[in-house]
Amino acid sequence: MKLARISFLAIVVCVAVVAVLGRGSVSGSLTAPHAMAPHPPLSGGAASVDELLGRFVAAIEAKDVAALEALRVDETEYRKIIMPGSVKPGQPPQKLSAAADQYFWESLDTKSKYGGRALIAGYGGRKYRVTDVTWKKGVGEWAWFRCYDRLQLTMVDEDGAEHVLESGSVADVDGRFKFISFIRD
């Protein structure tokens, strides 16, 4: 009888281990792997960083503030994906107080709006050909996204003049790309 209970317990444990390892995460786990992150998907954005940068340059050329803003994460995406996922892979999500969460979003949003308008004021109204893309702080892996950090675009306008545009960072969340901000600090 005792041997039967031990055998039954061993089978239950093995089934549980196989089920957990086969899924990659435990329901409710705070350290779900990148591909199974507990967050909503990005809305809009682009299917590649090149597509996103093409839309970015087109919005600046057209002096289209709304099109430019559509390329950046919104408040929900920032609060539910970027902020909590801004930890190293495998770490629990970052949790902030409601006041801190609000402060960081409002600060980022305000600075990004001014940064986007400055890009349009400084570069808008001309046609460009991108000749080089550099991520000044590299590409990093975070819990729920990849971050292309601090954009530097080298472009040539229709008169042949070279321009170096600097902007913020881009998030790749499950294969969708959006700017986190247009802040270049």
Summary of the structure (lengths in Angstrom):
residues: 185
radius of gyration: 21.8
end to end distance: 69.4
largest distance: 88.9
contacts: 527
relative contact order: 0.17
helix: 43%
strand: 19%
